Amino acid sequence: MNLTAEMVKEKAISLGADAVGIGNIERWNDAPVQMDPKQIMPGAKSIIAMAFRIMRGSFRGIEEGTFFSNYSSMGYGGLTYLYIPMVVINLSKFIEDHGYETIPYGHQSDWRAIDNEGNIKNKYSRPVAPGKARPDVMVHLRIAAFLAGLGEIGYSKLVLTPQFGPRQRIGIIITEAVLEPDPVIKPGTLCDRCMACVKECPGKAINGKETVKVTLAGYTVEWGKLDCHACNIAFRGGKPVEPEQDDGTLSDYTEPIGGHKIKPGPFTPFYKKPHSLYVTGQAICGARCMRSCMVHLEKKGILKNKFHKPFRTKPAWSIDWTLPDT
């Protein structure tokens, strides 16, 4: 029996993916060499992108300010290191059983040769031959989701799907199988530039005016320029301490980041950052950009995954660290 896109999608859903899209490899023709899936598999014909929902309830404890570890463990690390790998591995087995080589890419590429801003890491790795990329290549998962027709890229640079808005993580598979591609979702279908992500980011890491533009599958795709350093600090619930402001109290919240001492910010209740979960799960900010986008899109009523009650029913909390502990 010939392997079809419909068979692959049905199998992916049965294994635990929440949504599936497929892109033909030609959509990656202009990919930078360090993000080009053809550098990994020269014979690649299709890329399968899958969305794995973050349970809305995993945000509930952070929204209430009472239970922070569930999002980092179940909505972040658990998906990244356990659930997504199991699905992409088993779907890859299904495809390879039909005679097509397949790479279960998953959600991680921790050995990548580029940093979070796309720059080559200094003295990290070198090409094994002329024309080869440096190991490791990093296929851009959010762009892969767009090129596979799974969702669009919002102003926050998060993937937005019709089912869940920003509330998912992405896993992909690279394969030699020729599969019918899905149409790309036109930019602006979901993201209406409400700028809630810009307003609610605790690190002010998403630029409300300066943007990044790329051309993908014939579309101009644009998102707000991201300050990765500011995101890195705020993500952990921290706030940078300037030297002249360091009075020696609360400035050991976590290890210094980018030369800055860090103190707890208004969106963490912890005196010190709790230990990481699943190596990288330390999202103390609780993905405020993601939650704000989710709230906005749910209010518009355009997401397919619907709930009986609204997520946010009261103003967001914050901590005033100048006040004594009560």
Secondary structure, DSSP 4 states (H G I P E B T S, - for coil): ----HHHHHHHHHHHT-SEEEEEEGGGGTT--GGG-HHHH-TT--EEEEEEEEPPGGGGHHHHHTS--HHIIIIIIIHIIIIIHHHHHHHHHHHHHTTT--EEEEET--TT-SB-TTSPBPTTS---SSTTPPPSSP---HHHHHHHTTS-EE-TTS-EEBTTTBT-EEEEEEEESS--PPPPPPPTTSS-----HHHHH-TT--EEEEEEEEEEETTEEEEEEEE-HHHHHHHHTTEEEE-GGG--SSSTBSEEEETTEEEEE-TT---SSPPPPBTTTB--TT--HHHHHHHHHHHHHT--SS--SS-S--SPPP---TTSPP-
